[in-house]
Amino acid sequence: MRSLPLAFLASAFLAAAPAGADDLGKRTAPPETLMAGIGGGVSDAALQAETEAAAAYPLGSLRNPVRVGGPEGRNAYVARLRCGDGKAPQATPAVAGGTGGFGTVTELIALDCAAAAPGRVDLFLDLYHEEHVEDRAPAGFTLAPR
């Protein structure tokens, strides 16, 4: 099962917060109500359906972002990418990339292979897949062994 994105969790807590300034700091619902649904994720069948739908698009695109487990997974994946000449691409710092094919916020990293193929590529990554390790590379890249 997949966990809910942090932005969704924050909005759930903010939606449950009292509106009036006089009520700040006062709980209006019991903790079990506030915590309901957190970490529930999606079913394995739903994730499988999302994965199959995303496969119609190139790996690393917004509609089929590379699935990784958090910032550590992102960094490990990008470190394994190799350009056509076998060298690691130059990577820019990650920025917000928009909502991807799995319904979560993605990160965008620009990769530059200079004169080697595939040149400059924008790579979208979905960091909300803790249990997934991607072993495929986007078009034009290869992956160094783990």
Salt bridges, closest charged atoms under 4 A:
GLU50 OE1 - ARG2 NH1 3.34
GLU107 OE1 - ARG74 NH1 2.39
ASP122 OD1 - ARG120 NH1 2.94
ASP126 OD2 - HIS129 NE2 3.29
GLU134 OE1 - HIS132 NE2 3.23
GLU134 OE2 - ARG136 NE 2.76
ASP135 OD1 - ARG80 NH2 3.80
ASP135 OD2 - ARG146 NH2 3.04
